[in-house]
Each structure stands twice: as structure tokens, then as C-alpha cells.
Amino acid sequence: MIDGGITPQAGKVEFYRHSLGEAEKAAMGRVLDTLFLTTGDEVYAFEREFAEHLGVPDVVTVSSCTAALHLSLLGYGIGPGDEVITTAMTFIASATPVFHVGATPVLVDVEPNTGNIDPAAVEAAITPATKAIIAVHLYGTMVDIVSLRDIADRHGLALIEDAAHCVEGVRDGYRPGQLGDTSCFSFYATKTLTCGEGGAIAVRDPELAERLRLLRLHGMSKNAADRYHGKYEHWDMVALGWKANLTNIQAAMLRPQLGKLEGRRQRRDDISHRYDDAVAAIGGIERPTVPDGVVPARHLYTVWIPDGRRDAVLRFMGAEGVGTAVNYRAIHQLTWLREHLDLRFPLPHAERIGAETISLPLYDKLTEAEIDRVCDVLARAIVETR
Ligand SMILES: Cc1ncc(COP(=O)(O)O)c(C=O)c1O
């Protein structure tokens, strides 16, 4: 079989395995039997269903979370001369769209116990040029969204949520998209709701939703499906847009997953508690805390290995056949960003987390034996690297 070397390896605990199966195959098959492979009825149905699932007025699907963040900034007309505050402890895509629109990213530090953006640091970083905050729900634990909403309102800023890790999370009774102006989701291959690549924007303002729909498809007044129905009418180009639409094939794959998200979250919650117990028993390892009032999405399970031993632990676990990942090294320490960011604040907590972090396998298909094996290999790694 030609698989690019990505068939699961016997005996290895993979870092991630998706849970797509017969329902998703059948849904894609239905699309292949129709005329419209690209944006059409499946996409519109998924947008309605996902909006209902999140409890938000509208969802605009796009090709990635990166595009969702980019279009959110464009939707607010953010550009040269504007500043956008975001976190140093995230994936690079939380900050790169700020460069793409010509604005200035301002990185602030995170809470030492969660790794999430620190609202006090956000408030301290606001200047007359600040236009937006991009808040990342790291690992699936929502940021202090109530405080950030309050800060955004008092300073007249857009609050953009990077919810790439957090379809399922809740904090203080709010889900992603319910307090943010836009909330950006990722359906990338390793996410808990996936179609390989894809994204969505939850949006509360109908005018902004309209604009985002234009921006995702060349600024065209009609897409292919609209043009097909009824008699031909000319389309117009009414904005300078991008090509960032989702296809019917992708949307069909996503729809059957919505009803399974909470059950799978609970399974990952159980696995996380198993890891918590193991980490406590091993000793000498820290882990992020989940604050009161949070229902964590449990996208990633991360441990923090102190004393400069992280990379040695990574190597040991890899050699023992346990897949791991680093989410993330602090982004201002990566070459291009180091050269292009103008740092205004020290970022010690993000740097500490970036130097210590390891993500363990976390998905509902993990077997009991695999969970035990991850715990055992982690314990031995800590002893061996002392
Ligand atoms: C926090 C965060 N933001 C943004 C993204 C970008 O998502 P996408 O790959 O869908 O563009 C990711 C992807 O892993 C992410 O983890």
C-alpha cells in the first residue's frame, strides 16, 4: 500500500489517530453522487448545525483556522498602523495573519499555571493603536473570556478567539464564539473535529458575517451553487477577497462528527485524569491547571518537564515507541518571528513553558494498555534522564 509511511506502526503508541469511520465515508460518498463538490448545500447545512451546536447566531466556514484569523482581521479592516495583542505561547498561526494584513503583533505573557494569555498583561499592552486581541484557548482550556470581553469593551477592541483547540470547551457558562466577536476553529487533521484541512468562524454580527462570506471567496457576489440555481444572473466582484472556502466534501465529513464530540471529550477527560494520577505518582513533573468554572475541551494533554530535561525525555519516549509532540516552543524564539517581532514585554512564563512542554497521546481510540504504556514510559523517562 502506498501510504507515505503513515500506516500506524505495530507496537507504537501513535501521538494521534483520527476517529473517522463509516458515517463519514457514507456522507462523502453522497456528495460524490451529486454535481457540487465545492461550496454548496452540505456547507450551508454544516454552518447551521455547527452554529446551533455552539449556541452562536452564525458560522462562516473557511479553508483553515489560519484563514479564519486572517479574514477576521480583514473583516474588521485591521491593517498597517494597527496593533493586535496576542500570546507568545501558541502555534505560529495565531500571529502570522497579523503580519499578513500589515498590522503589528504585540506579544504578551501568559498565566504561569495555565499557559493562557494573561488578561492583566493584555490590558497593560493596550495603546491608542490597539485594534484587537487574539486570545488562544491553549490545549482546550478556555482563556478568562469574561475578563477579556470586559477589557475589549472598555477599550473598544475586537475580541478574536483562536479556538483551534477548543470546539468543546466552556468557561463560566460561555462557549467559544459566545463572547468573542469572532471565534476561529480548525478542522486540521489532528483536531477533535476534522476533515483533514478546514476551518470556521463563529460570528455574532450579521453584517460582519456577510462580509466574511464575501472575503472567503474572491469578494464575489455569488458562488458556484448560487449561480447554478435558477436562471443565469451575472455575478459581481464587490470586495477584494481571498480563496478560502470549504467544500461540500469536507462539510459532509464534518457533519456526522458533531453528535459524537461530547462523548469523545468525556473519554479524553477520563484519559487525562489517568495521566494526572500518573504524573502525581511520578513526581518532579508539573502540568497546567484547569481553573474553576472550566469544562476543558481536552485537545492536548501536556506535561512540563523542568531542569532542561525536556528534550532528553522526548528522545527517550520516542525510542520507546510513544508518540509525543511539543505544543509549543514560545513563538518569539522561532527564527523568522525573532527577526520580525518588536518585543515590548518580557515573556518569562511563555519561555519557561516552551522549554518544558511535552504533549502525550490523547484521543478516544487509545486503549487501556496504551494508556498504561504511556504512563510507564514517562515514568521511566523521568528516572533515566535524572
Ligand atoms: C492554536 C492554533 N491556532 C491556529 C492553528 C491553525 O490552524 P489551521 O491549520 O487550521 O490553519 C492551529 C493549528 O494547529 C493552532 O493549534
Ligand as a Chemical Component Dictionary entry (heavy atoms), coordinates in Angstrom:
data_LIG
# 
_chem_comp.id                   LIG 
_chem_comp.type                 NON-POLYMER 
_chem_comp.pdbx_formal_charge   0 
_chem_comp.three_letter_code    LIG 
# 
loop_
_chem_comp_atom.comp_id 
_chem_comp_atom.atom_id 
_chem_comp_atom.alt_atom_id 
_chem_comp_atom.type_symbol 
_chem_comp_atom.charge 
_chem_comp_atom.model_Cartn_x 
_chem_comp_atom.model_Cartn_y 
_chem_comp_atom.model_Cartn_z 
_chem_comp_atom.pdbx_ordinal 
LIG C1 C1 C 0 -3.647 27.427 18.365 1  
LIG C2 C2 C 0 -3.722 27.240 16.881 2  
LIG N1 N1 N 0 -4.106 28.281 16.112 3  
LIG C3 C3 C 0 -4.208 28.169 14.790 4  
LIG C4 C4 C 0 -3.929 26.994 14.138 5  
LIG C5 C5 C 0 -4.020 26.926 12.664 6  
LIG O1 O1 O 0 -4.991 26.016 12.253 7  
LIG P1 P1 P 0 -5.106 25.578 10.701 8  
LIG O2 O2 O 0 -4.062 24.522 10.487 9  
LIG O3 O3 O 0 -6.493 25.057 10.570 10 
LIG O4 O4 O 0 -4.865 26.789 9.901  11 
LIG C6 C6 C 0 -3.531 25.884 14.888 12 
LIG C7 C7 C 0 -3.218 24.623 14.202 13 
LIG O5 O5 O 0 -2.708 23.682 14.693 14 
LIG C8 C8 C 0 -3.420 26.013 16.295 15 
LIG O6 O6 O 0 -3.034 24.977 17.045 16 
# 
loop_
_chem_comp_bond.comp_id 
_chem_comp_bond.atom_id_1 
_chem_comp_bond.atom_id_2 
_chem_comp_bond.value_order 
_chem_comp_bond.pdbx_ordinal 
LIG C1 C2 SING 1  
LIG C2 N1 SING 2  
LIG C2 C8 DOUB 3  
LIG N1 C3 DOUB 4  
LIG C3 C4 SING 5  
LIG C4 C5 SING 6  
LIG C4 C6 DOUB 7  
LIG C5 O1 SING 8  
LIG O1 P1 SING 9  
LIG P1 O2 DOUB 10 
LIG P1 O3 SING 11 
LIG P1 O4 SING 12 
LIG C6 C7 SING 13 
LIG C6 C8 SING 14 
LIG C7 O5 DOUB 15 
LIG C8 O6 SING 16 
# 
